[in-house]
Amino acid sequence: MTKNKLGDTRPQNKLQRQALHQKAKKAKDAQRRDFRMRRKRDEAKDPDARIKRQTKNVPLTLDRKRRWDEIDDAELQGSGLGLSVDVGSLKRQRVDHELLDGVRQRIEKAEKEGLTEDKLKEKDDLEAQKNEAQAGGTGADSEGADAAANEDHESPFTDEANELVQGEAVHSDALEPGTKSGDEDLDEADSLKNGPDEDGEDDGDDIESILQEVSDEEGPDDASKIQDDPNAADNASMASRTPAPSTTSTAISLIPDALSSKFPTLFEQPHKNPKVLITTSLFGTVHREANLLVDLFPNSTYVPRTRHKYRSHHYSLREVAKYASNRDFTTLLVLNEDHKRPSGLTAIHLPSGPTLHFTITNWIPGRRLPGHGRPTDHHPELILNNFRTPLGLLTAHFFRSLFPPSPELTGRQVVTLHNQRDYIFVRRHRYVFRDKRATEKSVTDAETGKAVRGVENVKAGLQELGPRFTLKLRRVDRGIQRVSGQEWEWKAKMEKVRTKFQL
């Protein structure tokens, strides 16, 4: 035994040092295992200790460290393609402010006239009935007036706020059945309830009485939860304002006005049936992969791209787009290749753009997937996940234009485009609903982690059909150009912060 420079006594023999190291490692592992077993026994006696430990030990992933550009809704000028802004969060803030302003105006009106809340409601009811009587409505109109008066009596909001909320509901119901919307996350009543506390203002007993009606409408169960947990209201407010996890659906109806005016043909309503032309680069060899895209996108046609039959003229991308537009095609997809493998996808929305450039990685055809199925000719359903910024909504609307608005549910096929860290994962599955096995867990909510009511004993079986690939948006060009990249709306690698994403 000798003493080294650090003062540790270690054997000179190498084998003895290795045996000593293994012995110390085993002792350390045994100590850790004893600690885990002891903690497991303690948590079995006290389940609350396990819940506290799990809530405290949340891994700090890159998604949780995601940074957003802090701007207001009024500051979102132009198309906003280069901004990392959650459009849904801006809409929630705008709705919260408008509803809160309506309540404050109602309180100020009551204070000026010296009326209590009950007398103010009675006065509004009388004014509504008087207006209906002057309009000379029929019996059906009078019944509608009574219903409107009753609704106004029950609602603590102003008429402008009610019209706003009703307009959002109608707009959400008008979405296509093949897409999913994230408007269900906007809970105006809860955000209004927490609004005065966050602003730090005290509007008196009147605003408390108005907000009390909202809590009464929530039901006794929610009220008891708030009484049991004094931080429940703050947690609900933070949950409503915290960005949703990466499994959130895309609020396809949240379109900035500047973005819709810049690309009117892409955001036109109603959404019409697509007609897609698929081709390759000059003298391309990825014919089999192009035919797989024809199978993936409904109402699509593949035409190989070559030179002129009698002349050595190479058709440019603008000429091909003009040819397709004259034949009522809505989208042109150009599949690029590298070493005879798909490497990129150029997507052009006809007739006037924009042009989106993607890179393709991890291309796997359906025949190479284990346990794959054979797709049918039914129009699939479309799921768009986690497209939240203006650029993300532009990309989501482009992919939505590639699929018919009315899917054929009998085929039980679904195409999923999941955005995570600006990578778009494309998958196609066939699903079937079956009974849950005893060894399986129930379907849980992505945010709360609790089992979803009504489907505790139902599971969805998935069979992947293919193809499977990953897209990465590189550039958005303005219109259809002769040379790509001359005039661009957005291009990648402009943002150097790793925790700030563009989609």
HELIX and SHEET records of a PDB file:
HELIX    1   1 LYS A   14  LYS A   45  1                                  32    
HELIX    2   2 PRO A   47  LYS A   56  1                                  10    
HELIX    3   3 VAL A   87  GLU A  113  1                                  27    
HELIX    4   4 GLU A  117  ALA A  135  1                                  19    
HELIX    5   5 GLY A  139  GLU A  154  1                                  16    
HELIX    6   6 ASP A  159  ASP A  173  1                                  15    
HELIX    7   7 ASP A  183  ASP A  185  5                                   3    
HELIX    8   8 GLU A  188  ASP A  199  1                                  12    
HELIX    9   9 ASP A  205  GLU A  218  1                                  14    
HELIX   10  10 PRO A  220  ASP A  228  1                                   9    
HELIX   11  11 ALA A  232  ARG A  241  1                                  10    
HELIX   12  12 ASP A  257  LYS A  262  1                                   6    
HELIX   13  13 HIS A  287  LEU A  296  1                                  10    
HELIX   14  14 LEU A  317  ASN A  326  1                                  10    
HELIX   15  15 GLY A  366  ARG A  368  5                                   3    
HELIX   16  16 PRO A  390  ARG A  400  1                                  11    
HELIX   17  17 LEU A  409  GLY A  411  5                                   3    
SHEET    1   A 2 THR A   2  LYS A   3  0                                        
SHEET    2   A 2 THR A   9  ARG A  10 -1                                        
SHEET    1   B 9 SER A 300  TYR A 302  0                                        
SHEET    2   B 9 VAL A 276  THR A 280  1                                        
SHEET    3   B 9 THR A 331  ASP A 338  1                                        
SHEET    4   B 9 ARG A 341  HIS A 349 -1                                        
SHEET    5   B 9 THR A 355  ILE A 364 -1                                        
SHEET    6   B 9 ARG A 468  ASP A 477 -1                                        
SHEET    7   B 9 TYR A 423  ASP A 435 -1                                        
SHEET    8   B 9 GLN A 413  GLN A 420 -1                                        
SHEET    9   B 9 GLU A 381  ASN A 385  1                                        
SHEET    1   C 7 SER A 300  TYR A 302  0                                        
SHEET    2   C 7 VAL A 276  THR A 280  1                                        
SHEET    3   C 7 THR A 331  ASP A 338  1                                        
SHEET    4   C 7 ARG A 341  HIS A 349 -1                                        
SHEET    5   C 7 THR A 355  ILE A 364 -1                                        
SHEET    6   C 7 ARG A 468  ASP A 477 -1                                        
SHEET    7   C 7 TRP A 488  LYS A 491 -1                                        
SHEET    1   D 8 SER A 300  TYR A 302  0                                        
SHEET    2   D 8 VAL A 276  THR A 280  1                                        
SHEET    3   D 8 THR A 331  ASP A 338  1                                        
SHEET    4   D 8 ARG A 341  HIS A 349 -1                                        
SHEET    5   D 8 THR A 355  ILE A 364 -1                                        
SHEET    6   D 8 ARG A 468  ASP A 477 -1                                        
SHEET    7   D 8 TYR A 423  ASP A 435 -1                                        
SHEET    8   D 8 VAL A 458  GLU A 464 -1                                        
END                                                                             
